[in-house]
Amino acid sequence: MDWRPPGKDCGSCGSKTCADLEVRVKEGRAEYTECPFYHDDAEIKNAVLTAVYSGKDILGQPYDFVLLPLPGETSARKSVLPFRPDITERYGIEKGDVVIGRPAGAGCPVQHVLRVVSADYDTGVITGHVVGPAYARSGNVKDVKEYHMLGFEGLAHVLNRAPEFGRRHHFLPGSCMMDRAHTGLVSMLIERPYGTQIRIEDIIIM
């Protein structure tokens, strides 16, 4: 079979990564059909199936753009600050760690799982990628309980209105499990060859 998992590492199949799923399939312990992106239609068998964004969230709230990952990354980068900032140093959180917690300051009821990109012991700020819930079952997880949602950084996929520097926008993080529009202030905007890279801060779910 030529089809391969898309590399999204979402965890929905029960494997920690797409590479792990491939190993399990070769060992006869899993099937590619367990991947939610699998499709057996010959014309699209090798394609990566992507989400379709309507420009309105699950409650009908319109949003201006979807925030997608930077090239080669899993999801838009997310910066958080634990309610107890000293936890970052006390737990020894570092690049590659899996951290769980809830963005209570933004009003989100969902616990998130982050794979850490960087951790600053002076400020307590943790930056990482949102990953699938299977990571939280790995056994090697650091629980920060609740945190302030500081900001996102990624590529803006425009649906209704292009991001403007200094403007508060409604937007949808591409990894949002609730499909709920967020609001945030665009604090950085750079036109790259691969798209519009932005940082958006002061995140609130309306």
C-alpha positions as CSV (number, residue, x, y, z in Angstrom):
1,M,0.0,0.0,0.0
2,D,1.3,3.5,-0.9
3,W,-0.8,5.4,1.5
4,R,1.0,6.8,4.6
5,P,-0.3,8.7,7.7
6,P,-0.2,12.5,7.2
7,G,2.3,13.3,10.0
8,K,-0.2,15.3,12.1
9,D,0.5,13.2,15.2
10,C,-3.0,13.8,16.5
11,G,-3.2,10.6,18.6
12,S,-6.7,9.7,17.4
13,C,-5.6,6.3,16.3
14,G,-4.2,5.4,19.7
15,S,-0.6,5.8,18.6
16,K,1.6,8.6,20.0
17,T,2.8,9.6,16.5
18,C,2.2,8.8,12.9
19,A,5.6,7.1,12.8
20,D,4.5,4.9,15.8
21,L,1.3,3.9,13.9
22,E,3.4,2.8,10.9
23,V,5.6,0.6,13.2
24,R,2.5,-0.9,14.7
25,V,1.0,-1.6,11.3
26,K,4.2,-3.3,10.1
27,E,4.2,-5.5,13.3
28,G,0.6,-6.4,12.6
29,R,-0.7,-4.7,15.8
30,A,-2.7,-2.0,14.0
31,E,-4.4,-1.0,10.7
32,Y,-4.1,2.2,8.6
33,T,-7.9,2.4,8.8
34,E,-7.5,3.4,12.4
35,C,-6.1,6.8,11.2
36,P,-9.0,9.4,10.9
37,F,-7.3,10.8,7.8
38,Y,-7.2,7.4,6.0
39,H,-9.2,7.1,2.8
40,D,-9.3,4.2,0.4
41,D,-10.5,6.1,-2.7
42,A,-7.8,5.5,-5.4
43,E,-7.8,9.1,-6.6
44,I,-7.0,10.7,-3.2
45,K,-5.4,7.8,-1.4
46,N,-2.0,9.6,-1.2
47,A,-3.5,13.0,-0.3
48,V,-3.5,14.6,3.1
49,L,-7.1,15.3,4.0
50,T,-7.5,18.7,5.6
51,A,-10.2,20.4,7.5
52,V,-12.7,22.6,5.8
53,Y,-13.3,26.0,7.4
54,S,-16.7,27.7,6.9
55,G,-15.8,31.1,8.4
56,K,-18.3,30.5,11.3
57,D,-17.8,28.6,14.4
58,I,-20.1,25.9,16.0
59,L,-22.3,28.7,17.5
60,G,-22.5,30.6,14.2
61,Q,-20.0,33.3,15.3
62,P,-18.1,34.5,12.2
63,Y,-14.3,34.7,12.4
64,D,-11.8,36.5,10.2
65,F,-9.2,33.9,9.7
66,V,-7.9,30.5,10.9
67,L,-4.5,30.4,12.6
68,L,-2.5,27.5,11.1
69,P,1.0,26.1,11.9
70,L,4.2,27.6,10.6
71,P,5.9,25.4,8.0
72,G,7.0,22.0,9.4
73,E,5.2,22.5,12.7
74,T,2.4,20.6,14.3
75,S,0.0,23.5,15.2
76,A,0.2,27.2,15.8
77,R,2.6,28.0,18.6
78,K,0.9,28.7,21.9
79,S,2.4,30.7,24.8
80,V,1.0,30.1,28.3
81,L,1.8,31.2,31.8
82,P,0.8,28.8,34.7
83,F,-1.2,30.5,37.5
84,R,1.8,29.6,39.6
85,P,4.7,30.7,37.3
86,D,7.3,29.1,39.6
87,I,6.0,25.7,38.5
88,T,7.8,26.0,35.2
89,E,11.2,25.9,37.0
90,R,10.1,23.7,39.9
91,Y,8.9,21.0,37.5
92,G,12.0,21.4,35.3
93,I,9.8,21.9,32.2
94,E,12.0,21.9,29.1
95,K,11.8,21.4,25.3
96,G,10.2,18.2,24.3
97,D,8.2,17.7,27.5
98,V,4.4,17.1,27.4
99,V,2.5,19.6,29.6
100,I,-1.3,19.5,30.4
101,G,-3.4,22.2,31.8
102,R,-6.6,24.3,31.2
103,P,-6.5,27.9,29.8
104,A,-8.9,29.1,32.6
105,G,-8.0,32.8,32.0
106,A,-9.4,32.7,28.5
107,G,-12.6,31.0,29.5
108,C,-12.0,27.6,27.9
109,P,-13.4,24.5,29.7
110,V,-11.1,22.1,27.8
111,Q,-7.9,20.7,29.1
112,H,-5.1,21.1,26.6
113,V,-2.0,19.0,25.9
114,L,1.2,20.9,24.8
115,R,4.5,19.6,23.5
116,V,7.0,22.1,24.8
117,V,9.1,24.2,22.4
118,S,10.7,26.4,25.0
119,A,10.3,27.2,28.7
120,D,11.6,30.4,30.4
121,Y,12.4,29.9,34.1
122,D,12.7,33.7,34.7
123,T,9.1,34.5,33.6
124,G,7.5,31.0,33.8
125,V,6.3,31.3,30.2
126,I,5.9,28.0,28.3
127,T,5.6,27.9,24.5
128,G,4.5,24.8,22.7
129,H,2.3,23.1,20.1
130,V,-1.1,21.7,20.9
131,V,-1.0,18.0,20.3
132,G,-3.5,15.1,20.5
133,P,-4.9,13.7,23.8
134,A,-2.9,10.5,23.4
135,Y,0.2,12.3,24.5
136,A,-1.4,12.9,27.9
137,R,-1.6,9.1,28.3
138,S,2.1,8.6,27.8
139,G,2.8,8.5,31.5
140,N,5.5,11.2,31.4
141,V,3.3,14.3,31.7
142,K,3.7,17.5,33.7
143,D,0.4,18.9,34.9
144,V,0.4,22.7,35.5
145,K,-3.3,22.6,36.4
146,E,-4.5,26.0,35.0
147,Y,-2.8,28.7,33.1
148,H,-3.2,32.2,31.5
149,M,-3.4,32.1,27.7
150,L,-0.9,34.6,26.5
151,G,-0.9,34.3,22.7
152,F,-0.6,32.3,19.5
153,E,1.8,32.5,16.6
154,G,1.2,31.0,13.2
155,L,0.0,31.6,9.7
156,A,-3.3,33.4,9.0
157,H,-5.5,31.6,6.5
158,V,-8.0,34.4,5.7
159,L,-11.6,33.7,5.2
160,N,-13.4,37.0,5.9
161,R,-10.9,39.7,6.8
162,A,-7.1,39.8,6.7
163,P,-5.4,40.4,10.0
164,E,-4.3,44.0,10.7
165,F,-1.6,45.0,13.1
166,G,-3.0,46.5,16.3
167,R,-6.6,45.3,15.6
168,R,-8.6,42.9,17.7
169,H,-9.9,40.1,15.5
170,H,-12.2,37.1,15.8
171,F,-10.2,34.1,14.7
172,L,-10.2,30.3,15.0
173,P,-7.1,28.4,16.2
174,G,-6.8,25.5,13.7
175,S,-6.4,23.1,16.7
176,C,-9.5,24.2,18.6
177,M,-11.4,21.1,19.7
178,M,-14.5,23.1,20.4
179,D,-14.6,24.9,17.0
180,R,-15.2,28.2,18.9
181,A,-14.1,31.6,17.7
182,H,-11.5,33.4,19.9
183,T,-10.7,37.1,20.0
184,G,-7.2,38.5,20.2
185,L,-5.0,41.5,19.4
186,V,-2.6,41.2,16.5
187,S,0.8,42.2,18.0
188,M,3.0,41.1,15.1
189,L,2.5,40.7,11.4
190,I,5.1,39.7,8.9
191,E,4.6,38.8,5.2
192,R,6.6,35.7,4.5
193,P,7.1,33.8,1.2
194,Y,4.9,31.0,2.6
195,G,2.2,33.3,4.0
196,T,1.2,35.9,6.6
197,Q,2.9,35.1,9.9
198,I,1.2,36.7,12.9
199,R,1.3,36.8,16.7
200,I,-2.0,37.4,18.4
201,E,-2.3,38.1,22.2
202,D,-4.8,38.9,24.9
203,I,-6.8,35.8,24.0
204,I,-10.5,35.6,25.1
205,I,-13.2,33.2,24.0
206,M,-16.4,35.2,23.6
